[in-house]
Amino acid sequence: MPETDDTQGPLRFNVYGRFLIELRREGDAWIAYRVDGEGRRRRDNSTVIPPDLPEGKVASYLDDIFHEWAKPGDVVTRV
């Protein structure tokens, strides 16, 4: 079982009002989960975050990889 570092807890992001992504540090990696409307999580292997990406740059990175879903003025926000 991978070591989990949740000292600061998971990070949740609202991606353009379309879906929620939750990120957790497990060892040296960011692990992504999609969160449904009832709060259930499922692993999202299609969302890969570089392991060395600092927490403060995650929202910008998510905006880069999901920009095709955006409408003018949409932003990825931490929730």
Rosetta silent file (secondary structure, phi, psi, omega in degrees, C-alpha in Angstrom):
SEQUENCE: MPETDDTQGPLRFNVYGRFLIELRREGDAWIAYRVDGEGRRRRDNSTVIPPDLPEGKVASYLDDIFHEWAKPGDVVTRV
SCORE:     score description
SCORE:     0.000 S_00000001
   1 L     0.000  130.238 -177.369    0.000    0.000    0.000 S_00000001
   2 L   -67.879  148.091  176.281    1.526    3.387   -0.970 S_00000001
   3 L   -70.651  133.464 -179.694    2.484    5.787    1.740 S_00000001
   4 E  -110.386  131.891  176.902    0.029    8.685    1.947 S_00000001
   5 L  -111.402   91.374 -179.710    1.066   12.171    3.037 S_00000001
   6 L  -108.595   35.990 -178.620   -2.148   13.945    4.006 S_00000001
   7 L   -60.798  -30.913  176.867   -0.608   16.383    6.471 S_00000001
   8 L  -107.740    3.396  179.664   -2.414   19.182    4.648 S_00000001
   9 L    77.732  175.665  179.622   -5.257   16.999    3.417 S_00000001
  10 L   -73.169  158.361  174.521   -6.461   16.542   -0.132 S_00000001
  11 E  -104.239  131.493  177.027   -6.728   19.398   -2.611 S_00000001
  12 E  -117.808  138.236 -179.058  -10.074   19.831   -4.380 S_00000001
  13 E  -131.296  136.069  172.977  -10.586   21.824   -7.549 S_00000001
  14 E   -90.912  117.514 -177.713  -13.735   22.828   -9.417 S_00000001
  15 E   -96.998   94.516  175.907  -12.935   22.473  -13.101 S_00000001
  16 L    57.199   26.597 -179.172  -15.048   25.094  -14.893 S_00000001
  17 L    72.247    8.063 -177.303  -18.169   24.101  -12.957 S_00000001
  18 L   -95.515  -39.517 -179.788  -18.197   20.795  -14.841 S_00000001
  19 E  -161.544  165.319  176.752  -16.590   18.412  -12.338 S_00000001
  20 E  -107.038  140.124  172.887  -14.442   18.208   -9.212 S_00000001
  21 E  -116.852  132.774  173.728  -10.932   16.815   -9.088 S_00000001
  22 E  -113.873  133.002  178.623   -9.385   15.805   -5.779 S_00000001
  23 E  -116.685  136.828  176.081   -5.619   15.424   -5.542 S_00000001
  24 E  -130.088  145.449  172.895   -3.746   13.575   -2.826 S_00000001
  25 E   -85.881  125.124  173.516   -0.052   13.094   -2.280 S_00000001
  26 E  -126.079  106.751 -171.632    0.828    9.412   -2.092 S_00000001
  27 L    65.323 -125.632  179.091    4.532    9.077   -1.551 S_00000001
  28 L   -96.232    4.198 -173.440    6.143   11.384   -4.105 S_00000001
  29 E  -108.500  151.992  167.364    3.191   11.293   -6.529 S_00000001
  30 E   -89.757  128.274  176.548    0.008   13.296   -7.026 S_00000001
  31 E  -112.967  128.464 -176.452   -2.958   10.919   -7.313 S_00000001
  32 E  -101.103  143.410  175.384   -6.120   12.291   -8.950 S_00000001
  33 E  -132.814  142.981  169.094   -9.711   11.365   -8.170 S_00000001
  34 E   -90.495  139.641 -179.277  -12.963   12.512   -9.769 S_00000001
  35 E  -113.700  125.823 -179.724  -15.598   13.450   -7.196 S_00000001
  36 L   -86.489  179.147 -176.092  -19.264   12.942   -8.073 S_00000001
  37 L   -63.161  -17.654  178.777  -22.227   15.024   -6.908 S_00000001
  38 L  -100.882    6.607  177.180  -22.675   12.836   -3.832 S_00000001
  39 L    87.598    3.352  178.023  -19.045   13.162   -2.754 S_00000001
  40 L   -77.944  141.866 -179.141  -17.936    9.703   -3.897 S_00000001
  41 E  -109.049  146.361  169.221  -14.434    9.499   -5.321 S_00000001
  42 E  -137.489  141.270 -178.379  -13.041    7.324   -8.071 S_00000001
  43 E   -58.604  136.089  179.570   -9.446    7.158   -9.191 S_00000001
  44 L  -115.911   89.365 -178.080   -8.800    9.179  -12.354 S_00000001
  45 L   -72.297  -12.615 -179.986   -5.827    7.588  -14.096 S_00000001
  46 L   -82.314  -14.858  177.599   -6.252    9.880  -17.110 S_00000001
  47 L  -101.277  110.112 -177.176   -5.267   12.962  -15.084 S_00000001
  48 L  -114.656  123.026  179.861   -1.520   12.861  -14.490 S_00000001
  49 L  -108.483  130.437  178.461    0.144   15.586  -12.442 S_00000001
  50 L   -56.374  134.516 -176.159    3.948   15.877  -12.486 S_00000001
  51 L   -62.452  -25.631 -178.130    5.255   14.673   -9.107 S_00000001
  52 L   -93.077    5.047  179.760    7.496   17.727   -8.665 S_00000001
  53 L   -71.137  123.257  179.444    4.687   20.260   -9.327 S_00000001
  54 L   -68.420  150.638 -179.419    4.307   22.510   -6.263 S_00000001
  55 H   -51.875  -39.244 -177.191    0.870   22.771   -4.645 S_00000001
  56 H   -67.725  -13.062 -178.978    0.639   26.462   -5.565 S_00000001
  57 H  -109.001    4.027 -175.954    0.823   25.692   -9.303 S_00000001
  58 H   -65.568  -45.384 -178.554   -1.707   22.854   -9.448 S_00000001
  59 H   -59.236  -42.647  178.833   -4.733   25.003  -10.414 S_00000001
  60 H   -64.446  -40.380  178.781   -2.799   26.556  -13.295 S_00000001
  61 H   -64.501  -44.293  177.632   -1.636   23.132  -14.452 S_00000001
  62 H   -60.794  -38.643  176.502   -5.208   21.780  -14.344 S_00000001
  63 H   -61.253  -39.761  178.796   -6.300   24.795  -16.389 S_00000001
  64 H   -63.852  -43.162 -174.567   -3.626   23.923  -18.973 S_00000001
  65 H   -83.457  -20.437 -179.243   -4.693   20.297  -19.344 S_00000001
  66 H  -109.472   12.434 -172.931   -8.468   20.879  -19.274 S_00000001
  67 H   -58.481  -22.657  179.087   -8.657   24.128  -21.282 S_00000001
  68 H   -64.681  -23.564 -179.700  -10.695   22.420  -24.053 S_00000001
  69 H   -83.700  -12.183 -171.493  -13.618   22.232  -21.580 S_00000001
  70 L   -81.035  148.036  167.667  -13.510   25.959  -20.775 S_00000001
  71 L  -103.363  162.807  178.792  -15.803   28.715  -21.966 S_00000001
  72 L   -52.812  130.512  178.527  -14.543   32.310  -22.069 S_00000001
  73 L    89.086  -10.108  178.884  -13.944   33.498  -18.519 S_00000001
  74 L   -70.546  145.106  176.969  -13.987   30.011  -16.955 S_00000001
  75 L  -137.919  156.516  171.002  -11.308   29.236  -14.390 S_00000001
  76 E   -88.015  126.056 -177.613  -10.211   26.257  -12.314 S_00000001
  77 E  -123.254  144.274  174.696  -10.758   27.125   -8.665 S_00000001
  78 E   -79.082  135.626  179.788   -9.696   25.463   -5.450 S_00000001
  79 L  -121.338    0.000    0.000  -12.641   24.536   -3.242 S_00000001
